[in-house]
Amino acid sequence: MESFGRRLENLREKNGYSKKEVSIKLGYSENTYGNYERGIEIQH
């Protein structure tokens, strides 16, 4: 089964977006969004 982060990455690439573009649209920093793709736990 594909991980959540891998699915995010695949969908982003399939639709031609960079990490920076997606992070701006979501209102996160590029580093925070990258952590989601890498599966790093985000502390709130």
Secondary structure, 3 states (H helix, E strand, C coil): CCCHHHHHHHHHHHCCCCHHHHHHHHCCCHHHHHHHHHCCCCCC
